């Protein structure tokens, strides 16, 4: 059994790492160990007392131990009636004491596990918040959800149902066997003859359930990822009438989850009857031996109780080994997140009070995956107060450029500077607070419109939000909603139109008064009337600020001081609208194609 524990159940280094989170609660951990020892000491006492009372009741002379005589205050053990009453009263009191200790032990181990889970979940979520966006591009959301919720919860079982209870059970078995050997070593050896069968059954049970549980955990992760992804993308599923196809995929994943659980249930269904059979064999051999050797009835009763005390923890001890193993599997997954080095480095300390807004890209190369570069040798300069437009076909690298500016990703080569200082040298919070972003795909969180605009920043008042909304003419539409600024937009802003969500994100950018403004297709989801409404606000906002604008509508960027034309991650042209048209190059072709398309639409 010890070899099984050492080789299969415990990854010692992993377990040590888990127990590092116990340090803030080490006095409670030591107390739980002490209580487990105390419960193990309590285990042999009651069957021993029952042995004495049965012997006293059957007329056999009882020689109680001195500690018992001292407790019950009865030195005249020949008085059977008085002895039985005194021992029975003591047993009743002892049961209450043992129950209280067991309650404290169970509560303490569960409390300890929940506190470790709480601390670990905070640490994992904090780490997830610092991961580079590339990790979220590669990892399904449901998988990270499983790591943060389900896997961490499994670590709790190491404390509440795993290691500490196993220590208590093993100590209880050892002390019970020691007591049995003390009472009658021959009878003890006879009683445990069937034990090898139980040990073999326990080993195979543990191995079978362990493999099944690993399958279960993988299936749970796959289920979470699938459900999360498809609920988020339900509009696409329904729009393309793909419900049946996706439902079939779900049934396959769910079937794997069921099969893994059924295999574990099958192992339980075999193991527990085997335990009962072995217990029955031990009891039968015990009765046969006592009857054949005319031993005392009290000894028979005591040994039957002792066998049950040994078999009771053995029924679940293999299961608890698997609980620990699953906790280890889960902790390995959790620590894989904590050990992920692909994080946003925040060592920069430069935190100027004002950023003028000069932006330099010097020979920048960037790839989301190694060697598959989406930006190649990008170099350009944006002077303070200038408006620069990025244009190009889809996939040309426009959004990648603005993602690198506020350090959402790491670059592989080159350098990016703001006010002649590398972006890596800036304090990350300061850097991002000076860059305002209005993205094409606006994400709104569950909560009020006010919370989504301020992102729960206590320094931004309701009055400031209303003033910014009035600036771009959004206040009226907000006030028409039930509750006004306290209206709950629901998850992802599903109760608002695309244009309305875009306008709310515009207020976000205005409120933070950024030195650098990024507009990524900021008017793509807004109708012509709304676009005209905010165009004046945009003009006011970009005045005196460095602005980087991405737009497919070339008509919206004619006023830009500089236009950068991108194609397949490379800069093809740089110049003003008139200069680029005069070149009759890439920009002129884009402009001509869009102009002809607009004429065709008007003609229709």
N, C-alpha and C positions, 0 to 999 in steps of 0.2 A: 504493500500500500504506500509505503514511504517513497519508493521509486516512482510510482505513478504520480504522486504529488510533485516530486522533484522534476521529472522529465516532461510531464504532460500538462499539469495544471498551472504551475507557477513559472512564469517568466520573471525571475527574481528582479532583474533590473527594471522591468516594467512595473512590477508591484511596488518596488521602492519609490519609483517616480510618482505613482498614485498616492503613496503614503506621505509624500512631501506636502500634500495638501491637508494632511491631518495636523501638521505642526501647530497651527493656531488653536487647535482644540486638543492638544496632546494630553492634557490632564483628564479630559473626558474619555479619551481613548484608553489611557491607563486604567481609569476607573472601570471601563467596560471589560478590560482584560481581568481585573481583580474580581469583578462580579462573575465572569465566566468560570474562574477558578472556584469561587464560592459555590456556584451551582453544581459544579462537578463534585465538590466535597459533599454537598447535600444529597447527591444521587443515591449512594448506598444506604443511607440512614434509615429511611422508612421501611424498606424490605427487611432490614435487620431487626427493627423494632417489632414488626409483624411476626417474625420468626420467634421472638421472645414471648410475645403475647399468646401465640398459638401453643407454644410449649407449656406456658403457664396454665392455659386453659385445659390442656390435656393431662395435667397432673404431673408433668415432668418438672423436676427441680430446675429452677432458672438461676443462672449465675450471671446477672447483668453486669456490665462494665461499671467501673467506679464513677465515670463521668455521668452515666445515666442515673445512677443512684443519687449522685449529688444534685442533679437537676430536678428529679421528681421528689427528692427529700424522703426517700423510702429505703431504709437500709434492711428492712425485714422482707427480703424477697421471697420468703417462704409463704407469706400471705398473698396467695394468687389473686384473690379478688381485688385487694387494694393495689397490687402491682398492675393488673390489667387496666383498672380505672385511671391510675396515675399516668401510665404510658399512653393510653388513648387520649387523655386530655393534652398531654404533651404533643402527641402527633397532630391533633387539631390545631394547636398553636403553631407548630412547626410548618404545617401546610400553608397557613396564612403568611408566615414569614417567607417561605420559599416562593409562594405566589407573588408576594410583593417584590422580592429580589428579581424574579423572572420578568415581572412587568417593567421594573426599572431598567433591567438589562436590555429588553427588547426595545423599549422606547429610546434608550440612550444610543444603541447601535443605529437605529433608524434616524434619529436626530443627527448623529454624527455623519451618516451617509448623505443626508439632505443638505447639510452645511457644506460638505465637500463638493457636492453637485452644484450648489449655488455658486461657490467660488470658482469652480472649474468652468461653469457655463459663462460667467462674467468674463473670465480670461479668454475663452474661446471666441466669444462674440467680439471682444475688444480686438483680438487678432484678426478676425474676419473683416472688421472695419478697416484694418490697415493693409489688407492684401491689395496687391495691384489688380486693376480691373481685368488683366489678362487671365487671372485665376477664375474669375466669374465667367469669362468667355469660354473657358475649357471645362468648368465644373457645373453640372446641372444644379439648379437652385434646390431641388428636392434632396440632393445628396448632402449639401451643406446644412439643410434643415435637419436631416437625420443625424448628422454629426453633433449639431448644437442641442438637439432635444432628446431623441431616442437613445443614441449611444451614450451620452453623458448620464442619462437616467439609469442605464444598465450598470454604470460604475457604482451607483448607490447600492446596488445589490451585493457588491463585494463586502460592504460593511453590515447591511441589515440582514442578509441571508447567506453570506459567504464565509469569509475568513474567520471572523470572530466567533460566530456560532459554531463553525467547524472546530475551532480550538476548544470551545466548551464541550461539544459532543465527544471529541476524542479524549479529553481529560475525564469525562464522565465514564466512558467505556473502560479506560485504563483503571480508574479507581474502583469501578464496579467489579472488574475481573480480579483486581487485587483483593477486594473484600471476599469474593467467592473462593479464591485460593486460600485465604486465611481461615475461612469457615470449614472448607473441606476440599483439599486440592485434587483428590481422586475424582470426586463428583464433578468438579469444575472441568477437568480434562474430558470426562465422559460426555459432559453437556455440550462441549464445543467441537465434537467430532465432525459435525456437518459444516463447520465454518469454511473450509476450503472451497466448497461449492458456492457459498455466498460471495467469497472474495473474487472468484472467477467471474461470477455473474455480474458483480459490481463493476469489474474492469470492462467487460464487453458492453454493459449498459452505458457506462460513462463515455466510451469511445463512440458508440452509436448516436447517443443524444448530442454529443459535442459536434459531430459532423452535421447533424440535422439543424442544430442551433445556428451554426455558421451559415448554412443555406438559408435559414429563416432571416438572419440579419441582412444578408445580401438581397433577399427578396423584399424585405421591408424597405430597404434603401431604393430599390428599383421601383417599388410601388409609389413611394413618396415622390420620387423624381418624375415619374410618369403622370401622376395625378396633378402635381403642382404645375407642370408644363402645360397640360391639356386644359386645366381650368383657366389658366392665364390666357391660353390661346383658343378659348372656346369659340370666339367669334369666327376665327378662321376655320375651325373644324365644321361649324354649322354652315358657314357661307359656302363651303365646297362639298356639302353633303357627305362628309367623311365620318359621320357618327358610327356607322356600322363597322367600318374598317378599324377605327381607333378603339371601338369597344372590343373587337376581337383581340387586338393587341393587349388590352387591359386584362381580358379573361385569361390569356396565356401567362401573363406575369402573376396574376392572382392564383392561377392553378399551381404555379411553381411554389408560391407561398404556402398554399394548402398542402401540397405534397411533402414539403419539408416538415411542416407541423405534424402531419399524419405519421410520418416516419418516427418522429420523436414520441408521439402518443403510442405507437406500436411498441417501442422499446419500453416505455413505462408499463404498458399492459402486460408485458412478459416479465419484467423485473419484479414488480410488486408481488405477483403470485409466487414467484420463486422464493422471495424473502419469507412469505407466509409458510410455504412448504418446508423450508429449512428450519423455521421456528418450530413448526409442528414436529419435525423430526427430532430436534433437540429436546423438546418437551417430552416426547414419547420415550426417548432414550433415558431422560432424567427420571421419569416415573418408573420405568422398568428397573432401573438400577436401584432406586430407593426401595421399591417393593421387594426386590430380590435380596437386599441387604438389611431389611427391616430398620431403616433409618427413621428419624423423627419426622412427623407431619409438618412441624414448623420449618424444618430445613427444606422440605419439598415446596412449601408455599413461597419461602424466601427465594429459592433458586428460580422458580417460575417467574417471579416478579423481576429478578435480576436479568433473566434471559430477555424479558420484554424490554427492560431498560437498555439492554445492549442492542437489540434488534430495532427498537424505535429510531434511534439516530442513524443506524446503518441503512434503514429504509430511505432516508433522505440525504445521507452524506454524499452519495455519488451524485445526486442531483445538485447538491451544494457545490461540489467540485465543478460541475458544469456551469453553475452560476458564476463562479469565480472565473472560469475559462471564458465565458461570454463577456464578463466584465473586462477581462484582459484584451479580448478581441476588440471590444468597443473602445477601451482606453488607447489601444494602439492606433485606431482610426482617429481618435480625438487628438492624440499627440502628433499625428501626422499633420494635422491642421496647425497645431501650435509650433511645429518645427519647420513649417513652410517658410523658406527664406525669401520668397518672392513678394516682398513687402515694400511699401513706400517708405523710403528712408527719410527720417525726419531730423537728421543731425544738424541741418542748417539752422543758424541762429540769427542771420541778418534780418532785422525787422525795422525797416525805415518807417518813419511816420507818414511819409508821402512817397508815392511812386509816380514818377513823371510819365512813364508809359513807353519808353523806347524798347523795341523788341528786335532782337537779333537771332536769326537762325544761321548757324555757321556749319556747313557741310554735314547736315544731319542725315543719318541713316536710321531707319526704324523698321522693325518687323514684329508682328504679333506672335509669330512662331519663328524659330531660328532659321536664318538664311532666306526666308521668304519675305523679302523687303517690300513694304508698301510705300516707303519713302526712300528716295535715293538722292543723296548729295543735294539736299535742300538748303539753299542759302538766300536770304533776303533780309532787309532791314525795314522796320516801320518806325518812323520818327514820332516823338510825342505829339499827340493831337491829330495825327494822320488817320485817314480811313482807307483801309486796304481791303480789297475784295478778292476772294479765292473762287475761281470758277474752274469747271472741268466736268467731264462725264462722271457718272456714278462709279465709285471705286478708284478715282484718281488720287485720293489721299487728302482731300480737303478736311474732313472731320478728324483725321489722324493728327493733322498739324495742330488744331486747337486743343486736342486731347493732351498733346505733349506740353503745351504751353503752361497749363496749370498742374502738370506732373501727375496725370492720371496713369501714365505709362512711363517706363524707362526707355531711353534711347540707347541704341547699340553703339553708334559712332557720332562724333561731332559734339557741338555744344549749343545750348539755348541760353540767351542772356536777356535779362530785363534791366534796363538802366545800367548796362555794362557789367552786371553781376550775374553769375551763373544761377539758374533757377534752383539748382541743388543746394546753393548756399543760403537761400532764403528760409526763414521760418515758414513751414508749410501752411500753417493757419493764416499767417499774415499775407503770404503770397495769394492764396485762394480768396481771401476776403477783399483783395484789391482787383480781382478779375470777376466781372459779371458775365454770366453765361445764360443765353436763351437758346435752348436746344430745339431741334425739330420734333423730337419725340418727347413730349412733356410728361413727366411722371408726377402724379399727385398722390399723397398718402391719405389713408383714412383719417378723417378729422374735419375740422371746420376750414372754411376758406381762409380765415385769418391765420390759422396755424400753418396752412400750406404756403401762404405768402411769406410769413415771418420765419418759417421753419423753427418755431418756438423760441426765437431769439428774444429774451426779455428786454433787450435794449431798444427794440422797435415797438413803438406805441401804436395803438389803434388809430390815433389821429394822423400819424405819419402814413399809415397804410391807406387811409381814406384820401389823403391829399395826393398820394401817388396815383391812386385809382382815378381820381378826378382829372389828373394831368393827361391821361390817355383815354378819358371818356368811358371808363369801365364801371365807375361807381353806380351809374344808373342801372346797369344790368345786374349788378350784385345785389342792390337794394330790392330788386323785384323778386329775388329768390326767397323762399321761406326762411326766415331767421337772418337774412342779410349776410353779414360777414361771419355769422355763426352757423351758416348752412353747412351741413355735413355732405362732403363731396363723394363719400364712399370710396372704396378701394380703387386706385388708379384713376380717380376722377371720372368714373363711368357715368355719373349723372350729368356731366357737362359735355358740351360739344367740343370738338377738336380746337375750334377757333377760340372758344372761351377759355380752355385750358392754356392755350398759347398766350392769351392776354394776361392771365394770372401769373404765368412765368415771367412775363415782361415786367410786371409790378415788382416781382422779386428782385430783378436786376436793378431796377431804379432805386429801390429802397437801400440797397447796399452801397450806393454811390461809388461805383468802381472806377479805378483809374484806367483799366483796360476793359473794353466791352467786346464780347464775342456774340455774334448773332448767327446761329447755325440754322439757315432756312427759317428764320424767325417769322416770316409772313407766309410760309407755305400752306398752313392750314387755315388761313384767315380769308374770308370772302373779300371782294373788292371794296365794299363799303367799310368794313372793319380795317382793311389795309390802309385806306385813305385816312381813317380816323387816327391810326397810330403813327402814320408816316411823319406828321408834324412832331409828335412826341419823340420819335426816333431822331429826327433832325436836331431837336433840342438836346437830346441825351448824348449824341455823339460829338456835339460841339465842345471842343477843348479836351476831348478824350481820344486816346488811341482806340480805334475800332477795327475789328477784323470781322468781315461780313462774308458769309457763305450764302450764295443764292443761285438757284437755277434760272430765276427770272432776271435776265440781264438788264431789263429796264429799271430795276431797283438799285443798280450799282453804278449808274452812269456818273454819279457825282463823286464817286470814290477817287481819292488822290492817286491811287495806284491799284492796278488790277494784276493779279498773278494767275496765269493760266497753267493748270496742271494736267498732266496726262500720264497715266500709269506710274504715278509716284514721282514724276520728274517735272521740274519747272521748264515750260516751253517758251513762255513769253512773260515779260513784265513791262507795264506802261500804263498810261491813262487810257480812257475809253477811245478818244480820238486817235491817239498814237497807235493803238493796237488795230483799230480799223484801217488806218493808213497802211499798216504792214501787210494787210491781207493774208494773215497767217491763221493760226488755230482759232484765235478769238474771233476773227472776222468770219470764219466758217461757222462757229457756234452761233454768232449773232445772226448770220444770214439764215441758218436753219430755223432758229426760233422765230425770226421775223416772218419767214414764209409760212411757218406753222400757224402763227397768229392770224395771218391774212386768210389762210384757208378756213380757220374757224369762223372768222367774221363773215366770209363769203357764204358759208353754210347757213 
